[in-house]
Amino acid sequence: MFEKLEKMQLIWLAVILALGLVVATKIAIDGLSKNGISVTGSSYQLVQSDSGRIEFEIVTRKPDRASAYKLIQSQLPIVISYLGDNGFLTDDIEVKTNRGYYTYKYTPSGMSTNEVAYYNLSQPIVVKSNDVQKIKDISVNIQSLIDKSIEINVNQPEYFYSKLSDLKVKLLQDATTDAKQRASTMLKAAGNKPGKIESVRMGIFQITPPDSNDVSDMGINDTSTIEKKVTAVANVIFKIK
């Protein structure tokens, strides 16, 4: 009798478990069909900069302001002529306001005095061009003016891509398409597929050198290379069907 009772209990337990599995499965399927899926897609494109900029300065150090200014004024036409010989037009060259300051003498004990040691003067010049190769070349070759006794400090050239706004729109579309493909792969195993888009959140664009995988929450805007990689990220929520 006890054996029969034990068998009946096992049978009922099996039935209850089976019913529970069916109900749980139905609830899971119903929940899946009502919920959305959040997927992050990405896309990138390599672009070639179409403009460049370089800033450098003629610098000198003289006992007084007048002699420093006189030397800079005599050297400036030589630099402008050099730029012209290298293919830059007058409109490509901007001579900015010069900057100067005094350096004072120190006592043997290291205390600053009011006696002027020399006057430092710098003459900034900015060169811009749509010919990025010319900008690259001049950034290297401008130092040759040292042979003419002209002291030059050169900043790193900067390169820009003017069609970035249009490219960002295309990359966002491509990133959304990539997100849908990823969602399809994820849902395929469950017999579902992505439906309508509920929301799209655009991530920060990363503009980096071509071989870089760097990312930043604030975004990267690299201007150091002529060729650039522009990467877009989109977080998309799809309805599940």
Backbone as CSV, one residue per row, in Angstrom:
resi,resn,N_x,N_y,N_z,CA_x,CA_y,CA_z,C_x,C_y,C_z
1,MET,0.841,-1.211,0.000,0.000,0.000,0.000,0.872,1.255,0.000
2,PHE,1.911,1.169,0.851,2.801,2.335,0.900,3.559,2.530,-0.412
3,GLU,3.855,1.393,-1.082,4.546,1.474,-2.374,3.660,2.165,-3.406
4,LYS,2.339,1.838,-3.420,1.404,2.458,-4.351,1.297,3.954,-4.073
5,LEU,1.220,4.302,-2.787,1.116,5.715,-2.410,2.359,6.479,-2.864
6,GLU,3.514,5.850,-2.688,4.765,6.496,-3.082,4.827,6.693,-4.582
7,LYS,4.343,5.689,-5.343,4.322,5.806,-6.803,3.396,6.915,-7.256
8,MET,2.202,6.984,-6.593,1.235,8.033,-6.952,1.816,9.431,-6.691
9,GLN,2.547,9.563,-5.555,3.156,10.857,-5.231,4.186,11.254,-6.287
10,LEU,4.980,10.265,-6.745,5.985,10.537,-7.766,5.335,10.951,-9.080
11,ILE,4.192,10.263,-9.409,3.498,10.607,-10.658,2.954,12.030,-10.594
12,TRP,2.293,12.371,-9.473,1.746,13.716,-9.334,2.859,14.782,-9.337
13,LEU,3.988,14.450,-8.725,5.105,15.384,-8.706,5.621,15.645,-10.118
14,ALA,5.677,14.563,-10.906,6.126,14.703,-12.291,5.164,15.563,-13.093
15,VAL,3.857,15.333,-12.864,2.838,16.121,-13.584,2.932,17.592,-13.222
16,ILE,3.100,17.858,-11.919,3.196,19.260,-11.465,4.420,19.950,-12.066
17,LEU,5.548,19.232,-12.080,6.762,19.802,-12.655,6.598,20.077,-14.138
18,ALA,5.949,19.160,-14.842,5.730,19.339,-16.273,4.849,20.542,-16.544
19,LEU,3.767,20.652,-15.760,2.873,21.808,-15.933,3.615,23.108,-15.628
20,GLY,4.439,23.070,-14.574,5.217,24.263,-14.223,6.162,24.668,-15.335
21,LEU,6.776,23.663,-15.993,7.681,23.957,-17.098,6.945,24.573,-18.268
22,VAL,5.760,24.073,-18.569,4.955,24.623,-19.669,4.575,26.068,-19.375
23,VAL,4.116,26.315,-18.142,3.711,27.669,-17.761,4.910,28.623,-17.804
24,ALA,6.050,28.143,-17.276,7.252,28.989,-17.255,7.706,29.313,-18.666
25,THR,7.636,28.317,-19.558,8.023,28.528,-20.949,7.126,29.547,-21.615
26,LYS,5.818,29.430,-21.368,4.858,30.371,-21.966,5.101,31.783,-21.468
27,ILE,5.357,31.880,-20.139,5.625,33.212,-19.583,6.880,33.804,-20.203
28,ALA,7.931,32.980,-20.358,9.192,33.464,-20.938,8.981,33.936,-22.360
29,ILE,8.193,33.146,-23.165,7.949,33.515,-24.558,7.128,34.785,-24.645
30,ASP,6.079,34.863,-23.783,5.245,36.077,-23.786,6.062,37.296,-23.404
31,GLY,6.961,37.145,-22.393,7.787,38.269,-21.963,8.757,38.684,-23.043
32,LEU,9.300,37.726,-23.766,10.246,38.019,-24.825,9.581,38.785,-25.958
33,SER,8.336,38.432,-26.263,7.637,39.068,-27.375,7.205,40.482,-27.034
34,LYS,7.092,40.768,-25.739,6.637,42.097,-25.335,7.810,43.040,-25.065
35,ASN,8.953,42.482,-24.728,10.105,43.309,-24.377,10.908,43.712,-25.616
36,GLY,11.848,44.624,-25.393,12.751,45.022,-26.461,14.135,44.485,-26.193
37,ILE,14.998,44.628,-27.156,16.383,44.217,-27.008,17.271,45.399,-27.343
38,SER,18.253,45.636,-26.470,19.169,46.766,-26.649,20.489,46.242,-27.207
39,VAL,20.904,46.799,-28.341,22.109,46.335,-29.019,22.951,47.553,-29.429
40,THR,24.264,47.405,-29.316,25.181,48.460,-29.747,25.823,48.080,-31.072
41,GLY,25.689,48.944,-32.053,26.305,48.727,-33.358,27.375,49.780,-33.612
42,SER,28.289,49.473,-34.489,29.364,50.428,-34.789,29.690,50.412,-36.278
43,SER,30.328,51.455,-36.734,30.788,51.548,-38.120,31.940,52.537,-38.160
44,TYR,32.791,52.405,-39.167,33.893,53.342,-39.312,34.230,53.528,-40.783
45,GLN,34.940,54.596,-41.051,35.402,54.862,-42.417,36.731,55.606,-42.357
46,LEU,37.632,55.235,-43.238,38.904,55.944,-43.362,38.720,57.127,-44.304
47,VAL,39.233,58.277,-43.918,39.105,59.480,-44.743,40.467,60.142,-44.883
48,GLN,40.590,60.944,-45.913,41.816,61.699,-46.182,41.563,63.172,-45.876
49,SER,42.378,63.761,-45.042,42.222,65.185,-44.719,42.307,66.023,-45.986
50,ASP,41.501,67.080,-46.037,41.489,67.937,-47.224,41.954,69.361,-46.928
51,SER,42.483,69.582,-45.735,43.090,70.875,-45.424,44.068,70.696,-44.262
52,GLY,45.001,71.621,-44.194,46.006,71.541,-43.140,46.390,72.906,-42.635
53,ARG,47.016,72.913,-41.480,47.396,74.166,-40.838,48.673,73.927,-40.040
54,ILE,49.582,74.869,-40.096,50.774,74.782,-39.263,51.110,76.164,-38.731
55,GLU,51.504,76.218,-37.482,51.914,77.485,-36.867,53.364,77.350,-36.404
56,PHE,54.139,78.352,-36.712,55.519,78.396,-36.240,55.838,79.836,-35.857
57,GLU,56.998,80.056,-35.277,57.358,81.406,-34.867,58.842,81.659,-35.053
58,ILE,59.130,82.883,-35.475,60.513,83.357,-35.500,60.808,83.875,-34.094
59,VAL,61.909,83.464,-33.521,62.213,83.883,-32.145,63.613,84.504,-32.088
60,THR,63.755,85.440,-31.177,65.067,86.056,-30.962,65.169,86.537,-29.526
61,ARG,66.394,86.790,-29.121,66.664,87.280,-27.771,67.770,88.323,-27.874
62,LYS,67.420,89.547,-27.495,68.366,90.667,-27.621,68.432,91.458,-26.309
63,PRO,69.457,92.269,-26.153,69.594,93.026,-24.898,68.440,93.989,-24.632
64,ASP,67.796,94.475,-25.700,66.682,95.403,-25.506,65.584,95.123,-26.521
65,ARG,64.434,95.712,-26.290,63.249,95.470,-27.111,63.439,95.973,-28.533
66,ALA,64.030,97.135,-28.695,64.183,97.751,-30.017,65.022,96.876,-30.950
67,SER,66.141,96.371,-30.445,67.009,95.552,-31.287,66.367,94.204,-31.612
68,ALA,65.590,93.659,-30.686,64.884,92.402,-30.946,63.836,92.602,-32.036
69,TYR,63.098,93.693,-31.936,62.056,93.985,-32.933,62.686,94.235,-34.301
70,LYS,63.796,94.946,-34.327,64.470,95.256,-35.599,64.936,93.978,-36.294
71,LEU,65.453,93.029,-35.517,65.928,91.780,-36.113,64.759,90.969,-36.681
72,ILE,63.681,90.891,-35.932,62.508,90.138,-36.403,61.974,90.744,-37.698
73,GLN,61.917,92.059,-37.761,61.408,92.737,-38.950,62.290,92.494,-40.171
74,SER,63.578,92.288,-39.953,64.481,92.023,-41.080,64.399,90.566,-41.533
75,GLN,64.020,89.678,-40.627,63.945,88.249,-40.950,62.593,87.843,-41.538
76,LEU,61.558,88.574,-41.192,60.206,88.214,-41.630,60.082,88.133,-43.152
77,PRO,60.575,89.106,-43.937,60.469,89.003,-45.401,61.186,87.771,-45.956
78,ILE,62.278,87.359,-45.330,62.999,86.169,-45.786,62.134,84.926,-45.613
79,VAL,61.430,84.853,-44.477,60.549,83.703,-44.203,59.365,83.692,-45.167
80,ILE,58.757,84.847,-45.393,57.618,84.941,-46.313,58.040,84.533,-47.725
81,SER,59.216,84.983,-48.127,59.730,84.629,-49.452,59.978,83.124,-49.550
82,TYR,60.489,82.546,-48.481,60.736,81.099,-48.444,59.429,80.332,-48.609
83,LEU,58.383,80.783,-47.946,57.077,80.121,-48.057,56.533,80.233,-49.484
84,GLY,56.714,81.403,-50.084,56.280,81.589,-51.471,57.018,80.671,-52.424
85,ASP,58.302,80.495,-52.207,59.095,79.596,-53.048,58.640,78.147,-52.910
86,ASN,57.984,77.826,-51.800,57.506,76.464,-51.565,56.021,76.294,-51.910
87,GLY,55.501,77.251,-52.680,54.161,77.078,-53.233,53.015,77.683,-52.458
88,PHE,53.295,78.452,-51.413,52.221,79.059,-50.637,51.926,80.464,-51.147
89,LEU,50.623,80.757,-51.252,50.182,82.070,-51.715,50.091,83.043,-50.543
90,THR,49.959,84.311,-50.870,49.845,85.331,-49.826,48.654,85.062,-48.915
91,ASP,47.535,84.617,-49.526,46.327,84.339,-48.736,46.484,83.132,-47.821
92,ASP,47.501,82.310,-48.076,47.735,81.130,-47.232,48.488,81.474,-45.959
93,ILE,49.056,82.678,-45.902,49.980,83.037,-44.821,49.370,84.145,-43.962
94,GLU,49.369,83.931,-42.660,48.870,84.937,-41.718,49.980,85.275,-40.719
95,VAL,50.388,86.522,-40.724,51.382,87.001,-39.758,50.618,87.551,-38.552
96,LYS,50.794,86.937,-37.413,50.038,87.314,-36.217,50.817,88.334,-35.389
97,THR,50.183,88.867,-34.372,50.809,89.857,-33.504,51.980,89.231,-32.744
98,ASN,53.101,89.938,-32.747,54.261,89.378,-32.055,54.091,89.467,-30.533
99,ARG,54.888,88.636,-29.850,54.813,88.557,-28.388,56.209,88.709,-27.805
100,GLY,56.311,89.440,-26.705,57.628,89.633,-26.101,57.563,89.772,-24.599
101,TYR,58.696,89.508,-23.964,58.788,89.677,-22.514,60.261,89.818,-22.127
102,TYR,60.466,90.436,-20.965,61.817,90.636,-20.450,62.239,89.455,-19.573
103,THR,63.512,89.155,-19.640,64.119,88.229,-18.689,65.101,89.036,-17.835
104,TYR,64.986,88.873,-16.508,65.785,89.691,-15.590,66.976,88.906,-15.044
105,LYS,67.979,89.641,-14.653,69.189,89.036,-14.114,68.944,88.547,-12.678
106,TYR,69.793,87.606,-12.272,69.724,87.050,-10.923,71.015,87.345,-10.181
107,THR,70.905,87.450,-8.908,72.090,87.612,-8.067,72.780,86.259,-7.921
108,PRO,74.052,86.237,-7.467,74.745,84.956,-7.258,73.991,84.014,-6.329
109,SER,73.171,84.565,-5.454,72.414,83.716,-4.513,71.099,83.216,-5.115
110,GLY,70.801,83.636,-6.369,69.604,83.144,-7.039,68.388,84.033,-6.901
111,MET,68.572,85.257,-6.401,67.456,86.194,-6.253,67.290,87.018,-7.527
112,SER,66.031,87.238,-7.940,65.749,88.035,-9.128,65.974,89.517,-8.845
113,THR,66.501,90.216,-9.877,66.735,91.654,-9.746,65.830,92.408,-10.728
114,ASN,65.915,93.723,-10.704,65.170,94.549,-11.648,65.989,94.897,-12.882
115,GLU,67.179,94.348,-12.975,68.062,94.637,-14.102,67.759,93.673,-15.256
116,VAL,67.521,94.229,-16.448,67.152,93.418,-17.612,68.368,92.658,-18.133
117,ALA,68.175,91.337,-18.323,69.222,90.514,-18.930,69.084,90.542,-20.452
118,TYR,67.867,90.370,-20.933,67.599,90.434,-22.375,66.087,90.459,-22.597
119,TYR,65.725,90.754,-23.831,64.322,90.812,-24.222,64.044,89.672,-25.201
120,ASN,63.003,88.897,-24.919,62.587,87.780,-25.769,61.443,88.220,-26.671
121,LEU,61.568,87.977,-27.966,60.510,88.355,-28.907,60.225,87.191,-29.849
122,SER,58.954,86.938,-30.075,58.548,85.884,-31.012,57.530,86.445,-31.993
123,GLN,57.632,86.002,-33.249,56.730,86.440,-34.310,55.988,85.203,-34.845
124,PRO,54.726,84.975,-34.392,53.968,83.809,-34.861,53.503,83.979,-36.307
125,ILE,53.545,82.891,-37.050,53.067,82.855,-38.436,52.237,81.592,-38.609
126,VAL,51.067,81.728,-39.192,50.180,80.589,-39.454,50.077,80.383,-40.958
127,VAL,50.243,79.142,-41.389,50.130,78.794,-42.808,49.021,77.759,-42.961
128,LYS,48.097,78.023,-43.884,46.987,77.106,-44.144,46.973,76.745,-45.626
129,SER,46.503,75.543,-45.930,46.414,75.138,-47.336,45.502,73.918,-47.465
130,ASN,44.859,73.812,-48.639,44.100,72.603,-48.960,45.001,71.497,-49.493
131,ASP,46.248,71.834,-49.719,47.232,70.848,-50.149,47.944,70.340,-48.891
132,VAL,47.454,69.223,-48.347,47.979,68.735,-47.067,49.425,68.264,-47.179
133,GLN,49.817,67.817,-48.358,51.195,67.367,-48.522,52.169,68.544,-48.397
134,LYS,51.753,69.709,-48.897,52.596,70.904,-48.763,52.769,71.279,-47.289
135,ILE,51.695,71.153,-46.528,51.773,71.445,-45.099,52.732,70.478,-44.419
136,LYS,52.628,69.208,-44.772,53.517,68.210,-44.182,54.977,68.500,-44.526
137,ASP,55.219,68.836,-45.806,56.597,69.104,-46.245,57.190,70.322,-45.555
138,ILE,56.395,71.391,-45.465,56.927,72.617,-44.880,57.176,72.444,-43.379
139,SER,56.403,71.581,-42.730,56.599,71.349,-41.298,57.970,70.744,-41.019
140,VAL,58.477,70.013,-42.001,59.798,69.394,-41.869,60.899,70.335,-42.361
141,ASN,60.640,71.010,-43.476,61.693,71.773,-44.153,61.909,73.189,-43.618
142,ILE,60.945,73.731,-42.886,61.052,75.116,-42.432,62.273,75.319,-41.531
143,GLN,62.704,74.231,-40.871,63.864,74.337,-39.997,65.145,74.671,-40.774
144,SER,65.104,74.486,-42.087,66.301,74.792,-42.892,66.634,76.280,-42.860
145,LEU,65.695,77.113,-42.425,65.967,78.555,-42.320,67.011,78.854,-41.244
146,ILE,67.270,77.863,-40.400,68.339,78.048,-39.406,69.671,78.303,-40.103
147,ASP,69.818,77.742,-41.317,71.049,77.972,-42.091,71.211,79.446,-42.453
148,LYS,70.080,80.188,-42.433,70.138,81.621,-42.717,70.171,82.435,-41.424
149,SER,70.519,81.754,-40.329,70.615,82.387,-39.001,69.270,82.882,-38.489
150,ILE,68.190,82.209,-38.949,66.848,82.536,-38.464,66.402,81.405,-37.550
151,GLU,66.125,81.753,-36.301,65.714,80.729,-35.345,64.201,80.534,-35.439
152,ILE,63.796,79.271,-35.636,62.387,78.937,-35.856,61.941,77.881,-34.853
153,ASN,60.790,78.106,-34.224,60.122,77.075,-33.425,58.868,76.644,-34.177
154,VAL,58.712,75.332,-34.398,57.610,74.821,-35.217,56.676,73.965,-34.374
155,ASN,55.380,74.261,-34.441,54.377,73.418,-33.793,53.995,72.253,-34.705
156,GLN,53.386,71.251,-34.135,52.947,70.103,-34.927,51.852,70.534,-35.892
157,PRO,51.931,70.127,-37.164,50.878,70.490,-38.116,49.548,69.842,-37.751
158,GLU,48.462,70.459,-38.181,47.120,69.931,-37.929,46.435,69.677,-39.269
159,TYR,45.681,68.573,-39.331,44.997,68.201,-40.565,43.506,68.000,-40.275
160,PHE,42.668,68.467,-41.220,41.222,68.469,-40.997,40.485,67.864,-42.193
161,TYR,39.272,67.391,-41.913,38.398,66.834,-42.957,37.098,67.628,-42.961
162,SER,36.820,68.309,-44.068,35.717,69.273,-44.107,34.329,68.635,-44.224
163,LYS,34.246,67.382,-44.688,32.944,66.743,-44.906,32.530,65.857,-43.733
164,LEU,33.019,66.196,-42.561,32.781,65.364,-41.389,31.299,65.298,-41.002
165,SER,30.576,66.392,-41.139,29.160,66.405,-40.750,28.347,65.421,-41.575
166,ASP,28.545,65.417,-42.895,27.825,64.480,-43.757,28.244,63.039,-43.468
167,LEU,29.518,62.841,-43.200,30.006,61.497,-42.919,29.400,60.948,-41.630
168,LYS,29.230,61.799,-40.631,28.659,61.352,-39.362,27.245,60.812,-39.554
169,VAL,26.469,61.432,-40.416,25.102,60.959,-40.687,25.144,59.562,-41.304
170,LYS,26.020,59.371,-42.279,26.132,58.063,-42.941,26.605,56.992,-41.960
171,LEU,27.597,57.332,-41.144,28.124,56.354,-40.202,27.094,55.964,-39.150
172,LEU,26.263,56.914,-38.746,25.201,56.602,-37.789,24.202,55.623,-38.402
173,GLN,23.865,55.823,-39.674,22.981,54.887,-40.361,23.604,53.494,-40.437
174,ASP,24.900,53.451,-40.773,25.598,52.167,-40.871,25.685,51.483,-39.514
175,ALA,25.905,52.261,-38.453,25.983,51.693,-37.107,24.636,51.116,-36.681
176,THR,23.538,51.769,-37.085,22.203,51.258,-36.781,21.940,49.950,-37.518
177,THR,22.361,49.877,-38.778,22.234,48.635,-39.554,23.041,47.517,-38.909
178,ASP,24.237,47.846,-38.449,25.076,46.852,-37.772,24.416,46.362,-36.490
179,ALA,23.768,47.270,-35.761,23.064,46.883,-34.537,21.925,45.907,-34.842
180,LYS,21.204,46.136,-35.952,20.101,45.245,-36.315,20.625,43.857,-36.683
181,GLN,21.747,43.806,-37.389,22.336,42.516,-37.739,22.758,41.745,-36.489
182,ARG,23.309,42.456,-35.530,23.702,41.815,-34.274,22.474,41.316,-33.513
183,ALA,21.416,42.138,-33.498,20.193,41.734,-32.809,19.595,40.490,-33.467
184,SER,19.628,40.423,-34.786,19.095,39.258,-35.511,19.847,37.994,-35.118
185,THR,21.166,38.105,-35.021,21.982,36.946,-34.635,21.669,36.502,-33.213
186,MET,21.500,37.448,-32.317,21.222,37.122,-30.916,19.847,36.487,-30.732
187,LEU,18.871,36.947,-31.508,17.493,36.475,-31.334,17.180,35.212,-32.130
188,LYS,18.001,34.887,-33.094,17.742,33.755,-33.982,17.605,32.453,-33.208
189,ALA,18.449,32.263,-32.196,18.419,31.025,-31.415,17.102,30.855,-30.670
190,ALA,16.437,31.967,-30.340,15.167,31.903,-29.616,13.966,31.917,-30.553
191,GLY,14.218,31.897,-31.860,13.123,31.913,-32.827,12.468,33.264,-32.976
192,ASN,13.161,34.310,-32.574,12.623,35.663,-32.687,13.484,36.490,-33.641
193,LYS,13.036,37.687,-33.906,13.810,38.599,-34.736,13.492,40.040,-34.341
194,PRO,14.393,40.965,-34.657,14.152,42.361,-34.275,13.031,42.987,-35.093
195,GLY,12.215,43.789,-34.402,11.125,44.489,-35.076,11.429,45.964,-35.237
196,LYS,10.438,46.784,-34.967,10.605,48.223,-35.126,11.590,48.782,-34.103
197,ILE,12.216,49.874,-34.490,13.149,50.559,-33.588,12.350,51.385,-32.582
198,GLU,12.644,51.167,-31.307,11.985,51.949,-30.261,12.764,53.224,-29.947
199,SER,14.093,53.118,-29.973,14.912,54.309,-29.717,16.323,54.088,-30.236
200,VAL,16.976,55.187,-30.562,18.371,55.159,-30.998,19.130,56.224,-30.218
201,ARG,20.237,55.811,-29.629,21.074,56.772,-28.899,22.458,56.776,-29.545
202,MET,22.841,57.924,-30.050,24.125,58.048,-30.730,25.247,58.177,-29.711
203,GLY,26.311,57.418,-29.918,27.474,57.517,-29.056,28.393,58.639,-29.502
204,ILE,29.504,58.793,-28.803,30.487,59.822,-29.125,31.345,59.356,-30.303
205,PHE,31.518,60.229,-31.277,32.365,59.900,-32.416,33.838,59.935,-32.006
206,GLN,34.597,58.989,-32.542,36.031,58.916,-32.289,36.761,59.148,-33.613
207,ILE,37.565,60.188,-33.672,38.366,60.479,-34.864,39.821,60.242,-34.475
208,THR,40.389,59.168,-34.994,41.703,58.708,-34.545,42.616,58.433,-35.739
209,PRO,43.907,58.223,-35.493,44.779,57.708,-36.560,44.260,56.351,-37.032
210,PRO,44.545,55.955,-38.274,43.965,54.731,-38.849,44.232,53.470,-38.043
211,ASP,45.399,53.369,-37.416,45.758,52.142,-36.709,45.467,52.199,-35.215
212,SER,44.685,53.183,-34.794,44.407,53.356,-33.371,43.073,52.727,-32.989
213,ASN,43.030,52.137,-31.784,41.789,51.620,-31.215,41.394,52.408,-29.965
214,ASP,41.973,53.577,-29.803,41.682,54.391,-28.630,40.247,54.898,-28.658
215,VAL,39.634,54.961,-27.481,38.301,55.542,-27.336,38.306,56.429,-26.094
216,SER,37.379,57.355,-26.077,37.254,58.245,-24.929,35.792,58.589,-24.733
217,ASP,35.381,58.672,-23.469,33.998,59.067,-23.167,33.705,60.468,-23.669
218,MET,34.739,61.288,-23.776,34.567,62.656,-24.255,34.730,62.752,-25.767
219,GLY,35.152,61.636,-26.404,35.400,61.655,-27.837,36.840,62.045,-28.136
220,ILE,37.357,61.562,-29.244,38.712,61.890,-29.687,38.619,62.631,-31.021
221,ASN,39.365,63.697,-31.145,39.402,64.448,-32.402,40.857,64.652,-32.802
222,ASP,41.442,63.612,-33.378,42.854,63.658,-33.733,43.079,64.531,-34.965
223,THR,44.045,65.437,-34.867,44.400,66.301,-36.002,45.847,66.076,-36.439
224,SER,46.495,65.046,-35.899,47.926,64.872,-36.145,48.237,64.104,-37.424
225,THR,47.263,63.399,-37.991,47.520,62.577,-39.176,46.673,63.030,-40.359
226,ILE,47.212,62.833,-41.553,46.471,63.185,-42.768,45.327,62.196,-42.985
227,GLU,45.609,60.912,-42.839,44.557,59.895,-42.941,43.977,59.651,-41.555
228,LYS,42.657,59.533,-41.484,41.988,59.380,-40.198,40.965,58.252,-40.263
229,LYS,40.660,57.702,-39.101,39.571,56.732,-38.982,38.463,57.377,-38.156
230,VAL,37.276,57.476,-38.750,36.134,58.056,-38.053,35.202,56.910,-37.660
231,THR,34.959,56.759,-36.367,34.161,55.650,-35.851,32.905,56.179,-35.173
232,ALA,31.771,55.540,-35.490,30.493,55.913,-34.887,29.928,54.716,-34.137
233,VAL,29.230,54.992,-33.046,28.581,53.953,-32.250,27.137,54.363,-32.018
234,ALA,26.236,53.391,-32.142,24.807,53.661,-31.911,24.227,52.566,-31.025
235,ASN,23.542,52.967,-29.974,22.823,52.023,-29.124,21.356,52.046,-29.542
236,VAL,20.854,50.891,-30.004,19.520,50.818,-30.578,18.665,49.816,-29.783
237,ILE,17.451,50.201,-29.469,16.494,49.288,-28.828,15.441,48.896,-29.867
238,PHE,15.335,47.570,-30.127,14.374,47.036,-31.077,13.239,46.333,-30.336
239,LYS,12.040,46.433,-30.893,10.954,45.568,-30.437,11.276,44.145,-30.865
240,ILE,10.865,43.180,-30.104,11.111,41.781,-30.464,9.828,41.186,-31.011
241,LYS,9.959,40.518,-32.146,8.780,39.872,-32.724,9.078,38.432,-33.097
